[in-house]
Amino acid sequence: MATEIYRDAWGIPHLRAGNATELAHAQGLVTARDRAWQLEVERHRAQGTSASFLGGSALDWDRFARRAGVDDTARRCFADLERRDPGTARWVRAYVDGVNEGLAGSTAPEFARTGLAPGRWEPWTPLGVWLATHILFAGFPAKLWREHVAAYLDADAIGLFATDGPGTSGSNGWLVGGERTVTGQAVIAGDPHRWIEDPGVYQQIHLSCPEFDVVGLAVPGVPGIAHFGHTGTVAWAITNAMADYQDLYRERLRRTGAGVEALGPDGVWRRASRHTETIEVAGQEPVEVEVIETARGPVIIGGPEGIDGDPAGLTYDGDPGGLAHDGDPGGLAHDGDPGGLAYDVGQADPAGHLDPADPAGHPDPAGPADAVVPATPPVAISLRYPPRVTGDLGFGALLPLLRARRVADVDRAFDRWAEPVNVVQAADTEGGVLHRVAGRVPVRAEANSLRVVPAWEPGHEWQGWHVPPRAGLTDGVAVMANQRGPAEPLGVEFAAPHRADRIAALLAGKERWSADDMPALHTDTHLASASPLLDHLDALDGLTPEAAALRDRLRGWDRRMDAGSADAALYAAVRGAVVRRLAAHPAFAALTTPPAYPEVFLPWLALVPRVGFALEHLLRAEDLYGIDRPAAVRAAVEDVALRPSAGVWGDTHRLAPWRALEPEQPYDEPGLSGDHDCVLCTSGVPGLTDRAARGPAARYVWDLARREDSRWVVPLGASGVPGSPHHRDQLPLWLAGDLVPVVTDWTRLKKETDV
């Protein structure tokens, strides 16, 4: 049969083909037609070539992608896929062929604006897009923050700033078993929270052939439906498990006449791979980047001479961490140097080859056996991540998911899952349910999960893989919202329990649920994490009349972060003022200047966001390094009372999508309900900005009784082409909490073309 492309009233593509390979080709083709600019941006980001047309703002990402080996890892993983699973490899190739066909002659306006012509996708490009999208998803730069905090406060401070206080990211998902629904069949619902991008990070799509018929949310540039799908008899959904599966190693590197060597845990210097690459930058001179890889993994920070741009190695005598410069704002050591960040003057050189007068670690021509290691070693940090080690990104799960008929099929498919590590929920029409973790997490020392570990010390090697944990339902429901749940043994920091607790409480409030009931949960705006600040506020006396009136008003606030709420706006103003005062306190002065790491890691190291998202813990701690928190709250409420907001929460809490290229005709930023700890998780940065770049990147309700009663919505629309009728037509529904019907009846669709 010919491959047929249909559209529904919202421009969502519905594809029908004779087999899975033809269908993959059609999926690639229609995705390229709808999202040509987005696909090319993602391809260039995976290759580390986006600065060639986006300019200097993209340079730091490109440098990281080159040094981390994103494209090279994708090549390796595809080569391994061809060996292990040639059928899936052919399917991926068919998708790529469709993308190339759809890109040919694309007239997306962004190409003309940047002078970029669509390029050619390679068979491994979808794997590179997937890896580039998720390599920072597990947040390994948080280990750099923990080292930074421990260096200037203490180990206890790490917990105070943990994301188990209010966090910036996550997703919601819940499964209601058939015994708790009006139909007797399960309902799965939720919303993934990610950066809100224009075009969106999820693509609504319907894929049908004799082997399967699936609706779901695809990732543009990647074949199939990985995260959220419904085959008619079984449905599945995921959230981020918050697992820790990437390690950072502090490396000792030295240059030799033959290249670069790294010191291993056995005390032997071994050759590291090394080459240079050139990054083209629009409007600027090209930039060379040195790509080094040790036995642990690619070096992503620094090198033999230290941090990029600081060959001196950021150190001075007396710095216990061996990593500081003026005033030690960037030091990363802590008591006893358990992070392996420094070593003592006079310590024997295990290999006996270092020149004590050479802080760069070049070999000593004389090679004295009693040479000493310099007290101020340069900084180099490598990244070890599973796909680089195993050559497997988990693409072998994608076709089995499409072919799944029952929960057991979904379960077996997710046994092949690798990256990222997710919590999975699934249900089928025979009453089967699934609640498990999927993905690859290495078994290694606890220290690896907490901090940067020394590559030259034994005990930090990977020792196999954890068995993914499983869980069941409680009172007929299961909730996943990045909280400490089945994935707890695999992680360090999780989301605060507020979203999960709120969803569970709402579900407990009614005995029987339907698919139509679920948007009320999606859009719940109760902010439980407001309690610590409101408790401090409630205890204040002796306020000025204006501040006392503000305090009394917030005492009566319903704690809902609704866009039209003036009280929510006042609470947010007080919260922001408290965050800024705490962050400016001298006790945290050393944390105000992050280490001189590459810019791509700085969001994890900025103090004001860290204080803002940890405010709950910081206000409840028994002591906060001598900071007078009641005084800080008092000063904040007095400040806000002097300049009270006359507006509502939605005036400042506005949608700010990420775009690779700003539109020629800017769009209005709509006001939003919700906040970072509401079920309606629309996240600004308290103390810095109320504008929300994160939020529900889609919403879905999968009904197992009748798939056609399922619903979904994305923040903008199905098309990535500015000016298209379907570019932003779902935005009003997304803002209101409404959903678009899932259409699977081909007679209700409009045929677009045969391919």
N, C-alpha and C positions, 0 to 999 in steps of 0.2 A: 504494500500500500504506500501511497505518497505520504510524506510527512506533512501534517496539517498544523497550521498556526491559527488559533482562535484568540479572541479577546472578550472579556466581560465588560460590564458597564464602567469599570474602574481602570480599564486598560491592562488588567492583569493577564499575562500570557498563559494560554492553555495549549499544550502541545500533544499531538497524537501521532505515533509512528509505528512502523512494523516491528521494531525490535529496540533493545536498549541502546545499541550503538547508534542507530539512526536518531533516536531520541536525544542522545547526548550531543550529537551534531546540531540538532535543532535548538537545544538549550543554549549552546554556545553562540549560535547565530542570533537568536532573538535577544540574548543578553547583550551582545555587541551592538545590536541596533538600538536597544533601549539605553545602554549605559556605556557607550564607546569611550567617552572621556574618563569616566570612573575606572574602567578597565585599564586604560593606558596609564593612568596615574598609579594604580596598584602594581602594574607590571614594572614600572620604573622604580617604584619604592622597593620592590623585592630585589631588583637588580642593583640598587644603590645608584641610580642614574637620574633621579627626579630633579636634582638641582640644575640639570642641563637645560630645563625649560621653566622651572619654578624659581630659580635664582638662589641667592645665598641663604634664604630662610630654610631651604631644604637640605643644606649642606651637611648639617650635623647628623641628620637621619641617614643620609647616604654614607657618611663615613662609618657610622655604626653598622649599617647593613653590610658594608664591605668587610669590616673587621670581624664581624660575627659570622661571616660566611653564609648569609641567607641564601643567595642564589646557588652557591656551590652545594650547600646542604640539600636544596631542592633537587639538584641534578643527581646527587648520590641517591636520594630517596626514590626518585623515579627509576633510576637504573636498577635499584633493588626491587622495586615493584614489578618491573619487566621480568626479572628472574623468578620472583616468587608467585606473581599473580598476573600472568600475561593478559588474561581477559579484562581485568580492571585497567591495565595499562592501555589496551586498545580502546577501551571506553573513554579514558581520559584524552587520548589522542584525538578521538572523534570530536570531543568537546572543543579541543583546541582548534581543530580544523574549522569548526563552525564559527568560533570567535574570529579567526583570520578572515573567513569569508564575510562575516558581518562588518568587520573593521574596514575592509577594502572600500575606499571611496567615501568613508564616513564624512558627513558634513557637520558634525557637532561644532557649535560656534567656538568652543574653547580652543580648538585646534588652530583656528585662524588667529585668535587673539595671541596665542603664545608662539606661533610659527612652528608648532609641532605637527609632524605627520604621523598617523598611526603606524606603529611598527609591527613586527611579526612575533607572535607568541610561539614559544617552543613547548614541546610536550611536558616539560617540568614546570612551566610557568604557573599553572594552578597551584602546584605544591609550594612554590615560592610565595605566591599571594597569601596562601593559608598561613605559612610560617611567619611572614612579615606582619600579618594581622595579629598573631598570637604570641610572638616571642617575648613581648613585654607584659603579656596578660597575667602571668603569675607573679609579677612584681618583684623580680629578683633585686632591683635597685634598693628595695627596702632594707636589704642587708647593709648597704652603705650607710643608710640613715641610722640603723641601730649602732653601728660602729661609731658614728659621729656623736650620737647622744651619749653613749657610754663613756666616750672620751672626756666629756666635759661635765657630765652629771654623775650617773652611776648606772649599774646594771638595772636597778629597779625602775629607772626612768624609761627604759625600753617599753615596759608594760604600760606605763602611763600614756605613752604616745601610740599604743597599738591600735589597730583598726577595729578591735573589739569595742572601742568607743565608736562614735559615729564615723561612718566611712563614706567614701565618695563613689563607690561602684558596687555592682552586684546585680543580681537578678532575682525575680520572684517566680515561683512555680508551685502549684499545688495540684494534688490528685485527690478526687473525691470518688471513693469506691461506689459500686452499684448499690450497696445497701444504704447509701446516704443520698441517692438521687431520686428524682421523681419518675425516671424512666426505668430504673433498675440496672442501667448501664453507667459505666464510669464517665466522668468528665475530667479533663486535664486542662488547666489554664495557667497563664502567667505572662510575664513580660521580661525580656532580656534588657538589662540596663547597660548601655555602652555609650561611647561618644555618639551624639546625634550628628550625622553627616548628611551633606547634600551633594550628590544623591545618597540615599540611605544604605546602610550596611546590610540590610536584608531585602531580599527580592521575593515577593509573593509569586508562586508559580504552581502550575498543575502539569504533571508529567504522566502520560498514559501510553502504554503499549501492551501487547498480549501478556508480557511477564508481570506487569504491575500497573497500578493507577494510584498516584500519590499526589496529594496537595501538601504544600509546606513552604517554609521560609528558607530560601537558598542564599548562599553568600556569593555575590557577583564575582565571577572569575573562577569559581569552583564548581565542578559538576555535581549533580545530585542534590540531595536535601539532607544535610548533616545534623542540624540541631533540633528542628521542630518539624514533624511530619505526621500525616494521617493517611494510611493506606485504605481506609474503609473498614478494616477489621482490627487494626491495631494502630495506636498513636503513641508518640513519644515526645519528650521535651527535656531540656537540660538547663542547669545553671552552673556557674563557675564553682568548682569544689573548694577553691581557696587552698589547694594543695601546694606544697613546696617541692618542686622537682627540678630546679635549676640551681647550680652551685657556683659560687665565686671563689677563686683561688688567688691568693697573693703569690706572685711568681718572682723568683730571682732569675734575672736574665743577664746575659753578657754577650758582647759581640766578639767574634773571633774572625780570623782571616777568611773563614769559610762561610760565615753567616752569623746566626744567633744560637746560643745554647741556653737551656733552662735546667735548673737544679731540681732533681727529683727527690722523692721521699727516701730513696736508698742512698742519698748522698752523692749520686753520680750526675755529672753534667751531660745532658743529651742534646743532640741537634734538634732545634725547632724549625718547622717549615717557615719560610719567609719569602715574600715578594712584595713589590710595590705596584699600586694601581693608581690610575689618574682619574679624578672626578672632574668632569666638565661642569662649569658653573655659568649660567646665563648672566652676561653682563660683567663677569669677573674673569680673572686669570684661572686656569685649571689648577687643581689642588692635588698634590700627591699624598697618598696614604700608604703607610707600611702595614702589611697584613702579616701577622705572626701567629702561629699556632703551636702550642706545646702539647705534651701528652695529655694534659687535662682538657684543653680546648682552646678556642680562639682568644687571643689577647684583645680585650675590648677597651681597656683603659691603660694609658701609659705605654711604656716600653723599656728597653735597656737604659735609656737616659732619663726615664721618669715620665711624669704627666705630659701630655701633648702641650707644647707651648711653654713648658717650664722644665728645661733640661736639668736644672739644678736639683730636681727631685723633691722640691717642696719641704726641705728639712733644714733643721739647724741644731747645733749642739744643745743638749738638754731637753730636747723634745722626746718624751717617753714613747711616743708612737712612731718616731722617725718619719713623720709625714707633714710636719707643720711648716708654715711660713709666718710672716709678720704677725705676732700675737697669737700664733697657732690657731687661726680660725678654721683651718681645714684639717686639723689633726684627726686621726682616726683610731688612736690607741686607747686602751683602758687599763685599769689597774692590773698589774701583773702581765700585761700584754698578751692575754689569751688569744687574741686575734692573730698573733704572729706578725704584728706590724712593725716590730722593732727587734733589734738584737744588740747585745752588749758589745761595747768596745773590747777588743781582745778575745772575743769568742773565736775559737779555731775555725778556720775555713775547712769544711768537710772534704772538699776536693783538693785543697792545697794549691789553688791556682790563681787566687785573687791578689791584686796589687793593693796593699793597704792605702796607698796614696792616690788610688784611682777610684773616686766615688761612683763612676759610671760602671764599674765592674769589668773593665777590659782585662784581658789576661796579662799577668805579670810575665814579661819575657824571661826573668830569672826563675820564675816558678818556685819560690821558696816554700818548702813544705809547712813552715810555721807561719805562713801569711795569715793575717787577721781580716775578718770581714769588716768593712767600714761601718761606722756607727749610724750613718745616714743613707740607707740604701734607696735607690730609685724606686718609683712606684710602677708596678705593672700588675694588672688583674685580668685573669682569664675567666671565661664563662664555659661551663660544662652543661649541656642541655641534651635531653634524650635523643632527639632525631639526629643530632650530630654524631652521637655515639652508636646508635643502632641502624641508621639509614632507613628509618621507618617513621612516616608521619601519620600512619593510621588510615590511609586512603583505602586500604582493603576492607574497611567497614562500610564504605559508601554504597556499593551495589547491594550487599546483603540487607542493608536497611531498607532500600527501595523495594526489595523482594519480600520483606517480612510480612507474615500473615498473623502471627501470634506473638505474645510477649516473649516466648522462648526464642523466637527468631531474632527479635531485637536484642535480647540478652547475648546471644551468640555473636551477633554483629558487633556489639560494643566490647566484646572480649578482644577484638582487633583494634580498638581505639587506642590512640597514643597521645595526641596533642591537640588542644589543652586537656587538662584533667577536669572532668565534669561530674556532677551529680545528675543521674538520669532517672526520669520517671516514665513509665509506660503502662498502658492498659489495653486489653483487647475485649472483643465482644463475647468471649467465653468466660469472662470474669477474672482472667489473669491480670495480675498487677506486678510491677517491678519498681524497686527503689534501690539504686546502687550507685557506686562510684565507678567511673570508667576512665582509663588512661594509665600512663606509665610513670610510676614514682620510684626512684632508686632507693635502695636500702643503703644507708650510710650513717656515719656518726651524727649524733644530735647537733653537734657544733656546726656542721655543714648547713643546717637549716637556719641557724641563728645569725651567722656572721660570715665574714670573709675569712677563709681558713688558709693556713700556710701550705703551699704546694710542696715544700721541701720536707715537711714532717709526715711521718707515716700515720695511718689511722683515718685518713680522709678519703680513701678510695671507695668507689661504688661496689656493692656486694650483692648484686642481683636486684630484683624488683619486688615491691610490695604486692600482695594479693589485694585487689580492690575490695573495700568493705561493702557490705550490703545492709539494708534495713527493711523494715516492714511498715505497715500502716498502723496508726493509733486511732481508735474510735472511727475507723473507716476512712481516715484521711492521712495524707502525708504532705508535709510542707518543706520546701527547699528555698532558702533565701540567703545563702552564703553564710549561715550561722554555723556554730559548732554542732555538727550532726554526724552522719555516718563517715564524713571525710576527716573528722577531728584527728585520728591518728596520723594523718598524712600532712598536716599543716601546722603552722605556727600562729598566724593571726587570721581571724575570721571576722565577718561582719558582726556588728552588734545584734543581739537577738530581737530587737524591737519589731522589725518587719515580720519575721517569722512568728513571733508571739502574737502580733496583731492579726495576721491572717488566720492563725489557729483559733484565736478567740472569736473572730467573726464567723468562722465555719462552725464553731461549737454552738453559736447562737441560733442555729436553725437545724432542724432534723433532716429535711430533704432539700436538695439543691437541684437547680436546672442550669443548662448552659446560659439561659437568659439572665440568670442571677449574677453571673461572674463579673461583669463590668463594675458593679458596686464595690467589689474587692479591689479591682485594678486601680480605682480612683480614690481610694480611702486616703485622707489627708491628716489623720491623727498623728501628732508628733510626740511620742512617749519620751524621747530623749530630752525634751525641754525641762523635765522635772528638776535636775540639779541646779540649773540657773534660776528657775522660778523659786526653788526652795531658798537659795541665797537671797533673792530679791524679797521674798516674803519676810525674812528675818530682819530686814533693815528698819531702823527707826531714825528719828531725827532728820529726816529728809526735808528738803525745801518743799513748799506746797506743790509746785509743779511736778517734782519727782515723786512725791507721795501720791499724787493723782495718777501718775503713770504706773506706779507700783500697784495701786488698787485696781486700775483698769486691767492689768495683766493677771491679777488674782482671779478675775472673772472670765478670763479668756477660755474658750473651749478647746484650745490647743490644736486647732485645725488650721493647717497652712493653706487656706483657700485663697485663690487669686484675688477675690473681691474683699478680703478681710483686712480692715485697717489694724486690728489688734495683732494679726500675724506680722504685718509690716513693722509695728512697734517692737514686737518681740525680736524680730530679725535685726532691727537697728541696735537694740540693747546687746544682743548676742555679738554682733560684729564689733561693737565698741569694747566689750569685755575681751574678746579675742585679741584685738589690737593692743590693749593695755597689758595683757599677760605676755604677749610676744615681745613687747618692748621692755619688759622688766629686766634689770641687770642680771638676774639669775640665769636668764637664757641668752645673755649677750653673745656668748661664744658660739651659739647655734645660728646666729643671724647671717653669718657668711658661710655658705656651703663650701665644701672642698672644691678644688679646681678640677672637677671632673668634666667630661664632655657634657654639653648642654642637654643632650637627650635624657640624661639622668636627673637633671635639676628639679623637675616636678616632685620627685620623691624626697628632696633634700631641703625644700623651702620651709621656713619655720612657720609663717603665718598659716598656711593651709594645714600644717601638722597640728598646730594648736587648735585651729577651728574644728577639725574633724575629731580631735581627742578631747574636746572641751568637757564632755561628760565625765571622763576619768580625772581630768585635771581639777575639776571643781569638787569632786568627791574624795580625792586622796586625803589621807590623814594629815599629811603635811606636804607642802609644795615648795621645798627649798627656801622656806622663810617668806614666801610671797603672801602678802595680806590679801587674800581673795575677797573677803567682804569689802575691803576698801576699794578694790578694783571694780567690783560690781557697783558699789555706791557711786564711784566717779563716773562709771559708764552710764548709769541711769540718770544722773544729774546732767551729763552732757547731752543725752538724747532729749531730756525734758526741756532743755534750753532751745533745742532746734527740732521740735517734734515733727514727724512726717505727717503731712496732710493727706497722703495717698493711701493706697492699698498695696498688698503684697505683690500683686501682678504688675504694678508699675515698675518695680525694679527687678523682679524675678521673671526674666524674659528668656525666651528660647534663643540660643546663639549657636546655630549649627556650625560644625567645622566644614570648610570648603577649601579645596586645594587652590582655587582661584576665585576671588570674590566676584559676584555677578556685576555686570555693567549697570544694571538697574537694581539697587539694593532693595531687599524685601523688608517689610515691617517685622520687627521681632515681637511675636505675640506674648502676652502675659501668661504665666503658668501657675497652676496650683501645685502643691506638693513641696517636698524638701528632702534632704538626703536620707533621713531616717523614717520617712513616711513610706507606706506601701506604694503610693504614687511618688516614686523616687526620682525627683527632678533636682539635680544637684548643682548649686553654685559653690562658691568657696567662702565660707563664713569668715568675715574679717577682711576679705579682699574684694569679692564681687558677688552680687546676687544673680547675675546672669548665669543661665544654666546651659552648659555644653554637654551635660550628661543627662540621660533619662531613658524612658522606655523606647528602645529602638524598634520595637514591634509589640503588639499585644495579640494574643491568640486564645481561643477557647476551642478545644477539641472535644466534640460530643461523640461518644462511642455508640449511642443509640441510633443516631442518624447523622452521617457526616455532613449532609446538607444543612443541618442546624448549627454547624460550627461557624465561628466568626474569627475575623482577624482585622488588623489595621496596622499601617506604618505611619511614621510621623509626617511624611510629605506626600509621596505618591509612587506609582509604579514606574514612571518614566524618569530618566535622568537628564532629559533634554529640556533646558530652560525654554519657557514659552509653550511647551506641550500642554494640552488640556489635562494630562494626567501627571504633571510634574509635582503639583502641590494640592491636588483635589481631595486627598484624604486628611489634610491638616486640620480642617474644622472638626472632623469626626474625632481625630486623635486628641484634640484639645478638650472636646466635650466628654471624652470617655466612651464614645460610640464605636461600633465595630462594623465592618463590611461583611456581608454574607459570603460564605464560601460556596461558590457555584461549581457543581460537577456535572450538571445536566447539559450535554453538548447542544441540545436544541435551544437552550437559552443563551448561547454564545454566538458571537458574530465572527464568521470566518474571515481571516485576513489574507491568507495566501497558502499555497502549497510550496514546499521546497524539496 
